[in-house]
Amino acid sequence: MFEGLMQPMHLLVILFIALLVFGPNKLSELGKGLGQGIRNFKDAVNEDPAKTAAAKKDVPPPQAPQA
């Protein structure tokens, strides 16, 4: 059912529709935001677990609000 869905012509049509809906300025901002999100996700996945545990120890526990 989905074989051949990602053909170059289909991708061009999808890009053209996205360009019409969002406009060129907003589309570049969306792409930049998506790239930064992927980069942050990769950094978080590849981060050293020992470093993360040490960082969590340095953070004080949250305090309850006073009435």
VEXDREN-2710 file (C-alpha; in Angstrom, 1 decimal):
% VEXDREN-2710
k/r/px/py/pz
1/MET/0.0/0.0/0.0
2/PHE/2.8/2.4/0.8
3/GLU/5.5/1.2/-1.6
4/GLY/6.7/4.1/-3.7
5/LEU/5.4/6.7/-1.3
6/MET/8.7/8.5/-0.9
7/GLN/9.4/9.1/-4.6
8/PRO/11.2/12.4/-5.5
9/MET/8.1/13.8/-7.2
10/HIS/6.0/13.1/-4.1
11/LEU/8.5/14.8/-1.9
12/LEU/8.5/17.9/-4.2
13/VAL/4.8/18.1/-4.1
14/ILE/4.8/17.9/-0.3
15/LEU/7.5/20.6/-0.1
16/PHE/5.6/22.8/-2.4
17/ILE/2.4/22.5/-0.4
18/ALA/4.4/23.2/2.8
19/LEU/5.9/26.3/1.2
20/LEU/2.4/27.5/0.3
21/VAL/1.0/26.9/3.7
22/PHE/3.8/28.2/5.9
23/GLY/5.7/30.6/3.6
24/PRO/9.4/30.7/3.0
25/ASN/10.4/32.5/6.2
26/LYS/8.4/30.3/8.5
27/LEU/9.5/27.2/6.7
28/SER/13.2/28.0/7.3
29/GLU/12.5/28.7/11.0
30/LEU/10.7/25.3/11.2
31/GLY/13.6/23.6/9.6
32/LYS/16.1/25.3/11.9
33/GLY/14.0/24.3/15.0
34/LEU/13.7/20.8/13.8
35/GLY/17.5/20.5/13.3
36/GLN/18.2/21.9/16.7
37/GLY/15.7/19.5/18.3
38/ILE/17.3/16.5/16.6
39/ARG/20.8/17.7/17.6
40/ASN/19.7/18.1/21.2
41/PHE/18.1/14.6/21.2
42/LYS/21.3/13.0/19.8
43/ASP/23.3/14.8/22.5
44/ALA/21.0/13.6/25.2
45/VAL/21.1/10.0/23.9
46/ASN/24.9/10.0/23.6
47/GLU/25.5/11.7/26.9
48/ASP/27.5/9.9/29.5
49/PRO/25.2/8.3/32.2
50/ALA/27.8/9.0/35.0
51/LYS/27.9/12.7/34.1
52/THR/24.1/12.8/34.2
53/ALA/24.0/11.1/37.6
54/ALA/26.6/13.6/38.9
55/ALA/24.6/16.5/37.6
56/LYS/21.5/15.3/39.3
57/LYS/23.3/15.1/42.6
58/ASP/24.3/18.7/42.4
59/VAL/20.7/19.9/42.0
60/PRO/19.0/20.6/45.3
61/PRO/15.6/19.0/45.8
62/PRO/12.6/21.3/45.1
63/GLN/11.2/23.0/48.2
64/ALA/7.5/23.1/49.0
65/PRO/5.9/26.5/48.7
66/GLN/5.2/28.2/52.0
67/ALA/1.6/29.2/52.8
END
